[in-house]
Amino acid sequence: MGADVNMREIALSVLLEVLENNTSMSRALSLALEKYQYLDKPDRAFLSRLVEGVVERKLTLDYIIDQYAKVKTEKMKPVIRTILRMGVYQLQYMEQVPDSAACNEAVKLAVKKGFGGLRGFVNGVLRAVARGESDSFPNLSIQYSMPEWLVEKWEKAYGEEKTRAMLEAFLKDKKTHIRCQEGEEERLLESLALDGAQAEPGAYLSYAFTISGYNYLKGLKSFRDGLFQVQDESSMLIGECAGIKQGDLIADVCGAPGGKALHAAEKLKGTGLVSVRDLTEKKTLLIKENLKRLALPNVEVKEWDALTLDEEWKGRADVVLADLPCSGLGVIGKKPDIKYRASREGIEELRDLQRKILSVVQEYVKPGGILMYSTCTVCPEENEENAAWFSEIFDFERVSLRDTAPEALKKDVSEEGWLQLFPGIHSCDGFFLAKFRKC
């Protein structure tokens, strides 16, 4: 149990960063896992499960705690609030952890962090939760730990059935989605098997897989050898549907961490050029890391603000990939902290930012060329409404994705020609994709 106690203390520090200091969960957890990469696989799995679970179930956990504590969670000291959330998560959702261990270790952690005077409070709340019933919740917001305004927004736009399907999907166990270099599928599967990882085929594309059972991504020989790129299958649809031809000039205007650009480069089979850019050095370094690993010769990386016109590229691009900054609501399953930071005002600001970027990058497309517009969100303002705005303002024609979408998705292409993917309805992230040809 010594390692478990240590894991809980590490989890506490990560959760305080995420829930109290607004650090992104993926960053805080990745840093912890990197720092403690020497730990055994079960310990690392425990840490990940506890951190991710507490973040994604925060509203549910707070509701349960508030049923048994005299002091409401919002009034508690951050350390105590976080220790209680961790304890309740273990009691409610981690069957392999005995109730006694969840309670006792929480008390020890409170004492160790200088809150010995509250040991009785922590113990009393958790023991009461362990004895009580917490199966019924007043609404979908509490049941699925989703801010109420978002639940209402989705119900209004998509109906209760589709909303519930999304909410359930966001809470399911996540596997790692990868894109294999086309033609290397057999070699990839053999290499993964040698490393003890399991692979399953994706839902829509022959080169898409999900992998599980590995300890550390960089520990996989197939990853180090550049046989695959971590990328959701929804994102792969951009390269699949763009109609990329050998020799094309392609601009990816908001490209980090590089998955879509590198997919496009593979489609070019060593010909043409992909110019992939993003706003900061930190983001372009991510692209360069992946580019080095995949060793593709026909990619240039530029640090560039998408709001600034690159005169050298005016009217040159056969294809522009515009996967633009968005609210990210389609990837809540992988980044649960997004839902607590989202706001109506933020969505409106992002919608306007997307329009400003589109107004600039459409100038790169040559006559007859293609612009692919996409987001990883489920939000009409950022998706269908912006696609309609673009086709009304600029001299582009809509191109239906029905001709290029995988067979299983053709039925989901709208009358306007674009595609909105929903977690729980489709076997991928929430994602929007629209295709335009310059007149």
C-alpha positions, 0 to 999 in steps of 0.5 A: 500500500506504500506505493498507493499512498504515494500515488494519492499524494501525487494525484492530489498535487496534480488535481490541485493544479488542474481544479484550483490553478486552472492548469490543463489536465493533459499537461499536468498529468503528462508532466507527473507521468514523465517525472514518475515514469520509473513507476510500475504500470499499475501505479501509473494506471492508478494515478491516471485513473484517479486524476482523470476520474475526479476531473471528469466527475467533479460536479457529481462528486461535489453533489454527493459530498454536499449531501453529507458534509455540513460545509459545502464543497465551494466553501471548503479549503482547496486541499480538503475539497480535493482530498474528499473528491478523490475519496468519493471517486474511489468509493463510487467508481473504483471497485478494486479499492476497498472502502476502508482504504479510500477513507483511511488514506484520505485521512492520512493525506489530510494530516500529512498536508497539515490539516490534522484538525480536520481528520474527523471531518474528512473521515466522517464525510467519507464514511457517511458516503460509503454507507449511503446511497448515491445512485439518483441525481436531480438532472443530467448535469449532475448525473453526467457532470456536465455544466447545466448550460451546456446540457441545455444548449445541446438539448435545444440544438440536437434533442435529448436522445443525442445529448444523452448519448454524447454525455454517456460517451464522454464518461466511457474508458478511452483508448488511444487512437492512432493513424498508421502509415499506409501500407505499414499496417502489418508491420505495425501490428507485429511490433505492437504485439512484441511490445505487449500492446493490443490493437483493434481496427478503427471504425471507418478507415483501414489505416486507423487503429485503437491501441491499449495495454501499453505503459508509455507511448515512447516505450513502444518501438513502433512509435519511436520508428514512426510507424504511427501518429496519435490522431483521432479517426475523425481528424483523419477524415480531413486528409481522406476527404480533401482529394489530395493528389501527388504534386499538390501544394498544401497549407495547414494554417493551424497545424499543431501537433501536426497530425493532419499535415503529416497525413497530407504529406503521406498522401503526397508520397514524397511529392509536392509540399505541405507548409504547416504553421502555428502561432508559437514556437512551443506549438511548432516544436510539437510539429517538428518532433512528430515530423522528425519521428515520421521522417517525411521529406516534403514538409516545412514548418513555420511559426506564423499567425493565421490572422496575418496574410502570407503574401508568398502563398496567395493563390498558390495552394491546391489545398488549404487545411483550416482546422481552426481554434474552437471550444473543443467540446467534441473532445471532452472525453479526452480533455474533461477539464475543457467543459468547466472552462467553456462559456457562451461568451468564449464560444462567440469569441471563437466563432468570430476568430474562426471567421477572421482566420477564414477571411485571411486563409481563403486567399491562399487557395488557387482557382479550383483549389480546395479549402477544408474547414474543420473543428473538434467541437459540437456547437452550431455557431462554430460549425454549420453556421460558420460554414454557411457564413463562409459560403455566402461571403466568399467565392467558393462552392460547397463540395459534398463530402458524400463522395469522399466520406467512408461508406459508413458515414455517407448517410450522415452527410447533411444536405449542405454537404458537410459532416457533423460527428457526435460522440456516442453516435459515431465511433470517434470524437465530436468533429465537424468537417466542410469542404469548399472549392474556389470558383 
